[in-house]
Amino acid sequence: MMNNRHICYLLIGSPGAGKGTQGKILGTIPRFFSLHVRRSETLAPAGLVA
């Protein structure tokens, strides 16, 4: 039986902390990939600052 489990690393930090750089480095490792998602202020819940 095949194991369908996946390990996920979520990089969280302030702007300019190096999350994108670390994601690109991890993306060079075989069977790893990097997905970049930017959060827009228009998507933030009312009363919160993105």
Secondary structure, DSSP 8 states (H G I E B T S, - for coil): --------------TTSSHHHHHHHHHTSTT---------GGGS-TT---
